[in-house]
C-alpha cells in the first residue's frame, strides 16, 4: 500500500504551483496525496490576480476529515495566508503528531503576496518549532530571520537562526544564488551543489518541498531525501512546459516520461531486429558495416538519447545473428546523422545505413534524397543540399524545401516542409567511402520499407 501524505496550501488555478504541484509530485513518486486547501487563488503564469482565503474553521474541518480516515506519514505546508490559518494548522499537526516539512511560502514565483505580513510572526511562533525541516529560499529566509542572504556564509547564519527557533533542520534553497542548497541540521551542515537551468519557471519550490516530503515518507534519511528531491526538481525544471504567456509550469512527470520514451525506443528496435532476422536477404541491401537500425527518443540532443544494436549483426549460413545487445549511447555515424536530422525535422528519429548501391532503389521508391556532402545538388527535382560541418552535424540549406520526386513511396509522412522517409547521400569526400542513410520516424518502419524496397516483403494493407 502506498504511504499517505498531506499537503496544506493554496489552490493555483493555473495548475503550476500550490496544491496542484504537490499532488502531481506525490502521484509521480508513488504516494497517495491528500490536501487541505487554505485559499483559492485566481492565478496563471503571469501572476496572482486574486486570493480568496477559506475561513479557518473550513481548513480545520478538512484536516479533521483527513486524519480521521488516513494515517499521515508526513505533511507539508505551502501557502497559509493568515495568522489564524497558521494557528489552526499548527494545533492540528501537533495534536496528531504528524511530522512536517514547512515550506514558508510568502510570495508566488509568478508574482503576488501569498502570506500576510502579520502571519509571518505566527509562522515563526507556531510552525517552525514543530517542523522537521524548513525549506525557505533566500528571500523567505530573510523574512524569517532579518538576515539578508547573499552567499553561503549568510545562508549558514540564517539557517542557524531558524534552528534556534526550534526547527530540527533547514534547507536554504540557493536557486537565486549559485544553485547550491545548504542543508543544516543541529549537528552538521551539507552543501548540495547544482547547475543553473535557464528559463523562467513556475512551481519549482512547491515541487522540491513535495518531493522532499515524499522521500521522507518513504523512509529516506534527511540527507538522502534532500539529494533525491533536488534531482527530482531538476528533472521537472528541465522538462518545463511552454504554456501561457509568463513563467511556464515545471513538469513533474518529465523524468517518468523520459524513461517511458527510452523503453518504447527499445521495444521498437526489438521489433525491427525481429523483422530483420525474419528477412536475411535484407543484409544484401544494407551497408556491411552499418547493419541494424538506430533510433532516438523524442527531443534527443546527445548520443545517450540514441539506441542501436552494439556490434551490429552477422550472417551465419542463411540466418542473421546479433553480435550484441541494444544499447543507448553507442558512438556511430547513424547516431550522428539522427541527431543532426532531428534539428531540422524532430520526427526523423530513426536511421538505417544502406549499401551505396541502394541509391537507385531510393530514387525508384520516390524518396527525397538530400546530399550529405558540401557539394552542390545534381538533380534539382529530387536531391537537395544538406551540408555537414565536420562534427557530424547537418544543416539544411536554401532549396531543401522541395518534395523531391513526384512519385511517393508507401509510408510517407509529411513533417513540415519535408517528407519522411528521406535518404541522406554522402559522396565520400577526401578518400572516404560513400554512405547512404534512410531516415524515418521509427526503426521498425525503416526495416519494413527496406523489405519493400528489396521486394522481400509484401506491403501491409493500407500502406
N, C-alpha and C positions, 0 to 999 in steps of 0.2 A: 504494500500500500504506500502511496506517496505521502511524504510529510506535508503538513498543512501549515501555511504561513499566512500572515496578516499584514496588509498594508493599510495605513490610516493617512488619508491625504485628500487632495482636491482632484476633481474630475477635469481633465483637459478635453474640451470639446473638439480640438484638432487632433486628438489621438497621439500626440507626440511625447507627452510627459505625464507626470502625475500618476493617478491610479491606473490609467491605461498602459503606460510604460511598465509599471510594476507587474501588472497581471501578465503582460506579454512575456516579460523576463521569467517570472515564476513558471509559466507554462513551458517555455523552451527548455528550462533547466529541470523539468520533470517534477515540479511540485504543484500542489493544489493551492491556488491563491484565493484568499478571502479578502474582503475590503470593507472598510468603514469610511464613508465619504464625509468630509468636513465642509466642503464648499463646492459649488458648481461654478465653473468659470466659462465665460464666453471668450474663447481663446483660439488662435490659429498660429501659423508660422510667423506672422507679423508681430504678435504680441498678445497681451491680455487686454480685452476691451471692457469686460465687466466681471465682477465677482459677486456671487450670491451665497453667502455663508449659511450653513444649516444651523438651526438652534442647537445649543449644546445638548439638550435632552434627546434630540434625534440622533446625535452622534453616540450618546450613551446607550440608546436603545439598540443601535446597530452592533455595538461592541458586546452588549449583553447577549443578544441573539446569537452572535458568532461563538462566543466562549461557552454558552450553554450546550452547544451541539458539537463543537470541534475541540480537539486538543491542539493548541497552537504551539508549534516548535519554536518559532521566532516571530517577532513583529518588527515592522519598520514604520517610521513616520515620515511624512513629507510635509505638504502644506497644512498647517494647523490654524492659521489665520488669526485667531483671537486668544486672549489670555484665558477666557472661560473654557474654550475647547481644549487648550493645553491642560488645564486642571482636570477636566473630565478624563482625558486620555491617560494622564499620569496616575490618577486614582485607580482606574480600571486595570492598567498594566501591573501596578504594584499589588493590588488585591489578588490578582490571578498569577502573580509571579512569572510573568511572560518576559523572556529576555528581549532586549530592544536594540535595534540599530536606529540611531537618531540622526536623520538627515535634516539638518536645520535649515529648511528651505525658507529663504527670505524674499528673494526676487526670482521671477521666471527668467530662464535663459533667453527667451524671446522678448523679454521686456515686460515689466509690470510688478508692482509690490504685492507679495503674497502673504506676508506676516506683518500684522500691525505693530508699530513701534513699541507699544506697551506690552505686547505679547513676548517680546524678546526676554524681558526680565523674568516672565513666568516660565519660559523655556529653561532659563538658567537655574531657577529655583526649584522646579518640579520635575523636569525630564532629564536633564544632564545627570543628576545624582543617581538615577536608576538605569542609565544607559550602559549597555555592554560595550558599545563603540559609537562614537560620534564622528560624522563624516562631512565636515564643512569644507567648502572651497575657501580661497584666501580671503574673500570679501566677507563671507559668513563668519570665518574665524575672527576677523577684525571686529565684526558686530558683536560677537560674544565676549571678546576679551579686551577690546580697545587697543589691541596691538596691530599695527599695520604690518602685514606680511608681504615682504618683498624678496626674501631669499630663504635658504634653509635655516639660517640662524634665527631669524624672526619667526619662521614657521615652528621651530622647536620651542621657542619661547611661548608662543600662543598655545601649542599643544600641551605644554606643562601646566599652563594656566587652566585649561579646560579640565585636565585630570585633577587638578586641585579642587575643582568644583564638584568632584565626585564620580566622574566618568571612569570606567575601567580602562578604556583605550580610546585613542583618537587617530583618525586618518585625515591629515590635511591634504586635500587634493591639489596637485600642482599644475593643473591644466592651464592656468593663467600665468604660470611662471615658465619653467623649462620642462614641464610634463613629468616631473619627479614627484611622486607622492611620499609623504612622511607618515609612517605608521609608528606611533608611540604608545607603548604600554608602560605600566608602572615601573618595570624593572629594566626595560631596554627600548631601543628605537631601531627602525629599519627603513632604509630608503628603497623605494620602488620606482626605478627609472623607466622611462619610455620615450618614444619618439613622437613628435608632433604630426598629427594627421590633418592636412589642410582642409579648409571649408568651414562654413558656418552651419552648426547643427543644433538640434533641439532634443532634449531628453537624456543627455548623457549622464548627468548627475543622478537622476532617478534610476537609470538603468544600472549604474555602478552599485548604488546602495541596495537595490533589489537583488542584484546578483550576489553581493556580499551576504545578505540575509539568507539567500538560498543555499549558499555553500556552508554557512554556519549551521543552518538547519540540517544539512546533510552530514554533519559531524566533522567538518574540517576544523583544524586549528585556525586561530585568527590570522596568522601569517599566511597560511596556505589559502584561506578564503579570500584574503585581500589580493594575493597574487592572481588567483583564478578569476576573481571579479574584474580585476584590471584588464586581463586578457580578453575576457568576455566583452567588456565595454569597448575595447579597441576594435574587436571584430564588428560590433554593432556600429561603431563610428565609421569604419571603413566602408560598410555597406549602406551608409546613409542614403535615404531616398530623396530624390529631387522632386519634391512635391510642394505645392504652394508657391508663394512669391517671396517668402522670407527664409528663415533658418529651417531647413528640412528636418524631418524626424530621423533619428537613428533607427537602425533596423536590427532588432534583437534576434531575428531568425537568420541573419546573414550567414553565420558560420554553419548553421544547420543546413541551409540551402546549398552552401558550397560543398559540403560533404555529400549531400544527395546528388549534386551535379557530377561529382567525381565518380560516384557509384554508377550513375546512368551511363557515363562515358565508358567505364569498364565493361558494363553489360553490353553496350552496343559494339564495342571492339570484340568481345567474346562471340557475339552473333556473327560479326564479319569474319572472324577466323574460322568459325564452324562452316560458313558458306564457302570460304576459300578451300578448306580441306575437302569439301564435297566436290570441288571443281579443280582438280590438279592441273588441268590444261591452262588455267589462268596464269600459271607461272611463266608460260611462253609469252604472255602479253606484258608481264610485269618486269621491272628492272631487276637484274640478278642481285644487285647489292641493296635494293630497297624493298624487298618483298615484305608485304604486310602493310596495312594502313596505319595512320596515326590520327588521333582525334583530341581536340581541346575542349575544356569546359567553357561555358559562356563567359565572355569577358576576359578571356585568357590574356595574360600580359608577360608571362615568363615560361621557361622550359618546364617548371614544376606544374604548370597548368596543362601540359600536353602529355598524353599517354600513347604508348605503342608497344609492340612486341620486342622485348630485348633479344637481340641476336637474330631476329627475322625467322625465316623458315628454310627448310631444306627439302629437296626431293629425294626420297628413298624408294627406289623402284617406281611404282605408279601411285605412290602416296606422298602427301605433304605432311611434314612433321615440324613442330615448333622447336626452335632452339632455346627458347627461354620463356619467361612469363611476361604478362602485361605489366608495364611499369610507367609511372609518371616521372618526368624529369630526365629522360634519356636525351642526350645531345645528338641531334640528327638534322639532316637537310630538310626532311619533311616537317619537323617541328618548327624550324626557322621559317619555312615557307608559310605554314599555317599562321604563325604569329604575325608575319608581315601582311598576309592577305586579310586577316581579321581587322587590321587597322583601316582597311578600305571597305570591306564588307564583313560585319561581325558574324554573318551566317556561314562564312567559309571556314568551318571548324574542323574539317577533315581533309586529309591528303593521302593520295596513293601514288607512288612512283611507278611510272610505266616505262617500258623499253622505248628508246627513241623511235624505233620502227613503228610504234603505235600512233605516231603523229597523224598519219594518213587516216587511221580509223577515227581519231578525234575529229578530223575535218569532215569525214563522211557522216559522223554522228551529229554534226551541226553544232559542236561546242564552240563557244567563244574561246579563241586562242590568244593569249597575251604573251608578249615577249618578255622573258626574264633576263635579257641582256641589255646593254646600253645601246645596242644597235637600233636602227630605225625599222619601222614596220615594212614588211614586204608585200602585204596584202591588206589594203585598207578596208576591205569589206569583212575580213574575218580575223585579222590579227591587230592587236593594239599594244603599244609600247608600255612596259611596266618595269622601269629601271631598278637596278639593285645598287645599293650604296656601299657595298663591300662588307657590311656587317650582317648580311643575311636578311636585311630589310628590303621590302619592295615599296615603291611609291608609284601611285597612279599618275599618269601624265595626261596632258590635254589630248583628246582623241580617244580616250578609253571608255567613252560612254556609249559606244555603239553596241549593237546586239549581235554582231558577227553574222554568220551565215543565216540566210532566211529559213534554212531547214533546222528545226529544233528536235533534239533527241528526246525520247521519253524521260520523264523525271525532272525536267527543267523547273527551277524555282526562281521567280523574279525577286531580286534583292536590290532595291533602289534602282540604280541605272545599269546594273549588270545582271547577268544570268548565272545561276548555278545549275549544273556544274560548269566549271570553266577549266581550261587546260593552260598550264604555265610552261612555256618552252624556253629553255636556256641553250643557246648555241654552243656553249662550252668554250668561252674565250680563254686566251692565254694557255693553250695546250690542254685544257680540261675537257673531259668528255661531255657530250650533250646530255641534258637531263630533261625529262618530261614529267610533269606532275598533274594529276587530276584532282581538282578541288571540289568539295561538295559539303553538304550540311551534316552528313554523318558517315561513319566508316562503313556501316552495313550497306548504305545506299550506293557507295562507291564500288563495293565488291559486286553488287547486283548490276551496276552499269557496266563494269568491266566484263562481266559474264555475258551481257547482251552484246557488247561490242565484239567479243570473240565468237559469238554465236553458240556458246556452250550452255546457254540458259534461256528459256522462253520468258518473255516479259510477263510480269504479273498482270492480272486483269486490271484494266483501268489505267495502266501506265502507257 
